[in-house]
């Protein structure tokens, strides 16, 4: 891919953020079919679920913003990636994606519209397909260390019993 490959993550981050913002703006400006009646209880449940997902996402973004955004490579700091297996990564291998899923599906409880359901399904399927390729990339990058980690820690849904 040449020199452009060095900055692909940065360009991808800008594109993804702009695309996501455009989709969300469009989503909340169109009229759509309501899937169920919103009550005070569903609103509270939705806020708790979406809030929990937002907290997980925020922790992950703060933890590895420079690497995720591609800014590390843009500003020339390329010490190499490290396999993260501490903190929340002891519970799930991809906490940012897990948090994102919790957040977007929590939003659906707050705003139960068909259009948001379609967006949530699309984001979920797109991300699961991307995870397949990311897992392959991580195995190539970290080899046996990642394969061992993969056997011990679930991808997205924490195990109830960690024995």
C-alpha positions, 0 to 999 in steps of 0.5 A: 500500500505504500506510504499512504498505508502508514496513515490509513488508520487516521484517515479511516477514523476521520471518515468513520466519525464523519460518516457516523455523525451524518448517519445519526443526524439523518436518523434523528431528522427522518420520521420513522415507525415507533416499535413500542410505547416509551414509558418512564421505566423503559427510559430509565432502563435505556439510560442505564444500558446506554450509559453503561455502554458509553462509559465502557466506550469512553474508558477504551477511547481514553485508554488508547485514543492515540493508537485508535485514531492513527495519530501516533503514526501521523506524529511519528510516534511508532513504538509498536503495538502492544497486546493489551490484556490487562484491565477491561481486556481481562474480561473481553478481548474487544471492550470498545466494540462491546461498549458500542453494542451496549450503547447503541442497543440502549439507545434503541430502548430510549428511542424505539424507532424502526430506523434506529433498529435498522441502524443498530443491526447494520452497525452490529453486522458490519462490526462483527464482520470487521472483528473477524478480520481484526482477529486475523490481523491480531493473530498475525501481529502477536502470534501465539500470545494472541492465540492463548489470550483468545482461548482465555478471554471471550470476544465480546460477551463476558463469561459469567463463570471465569473458571 
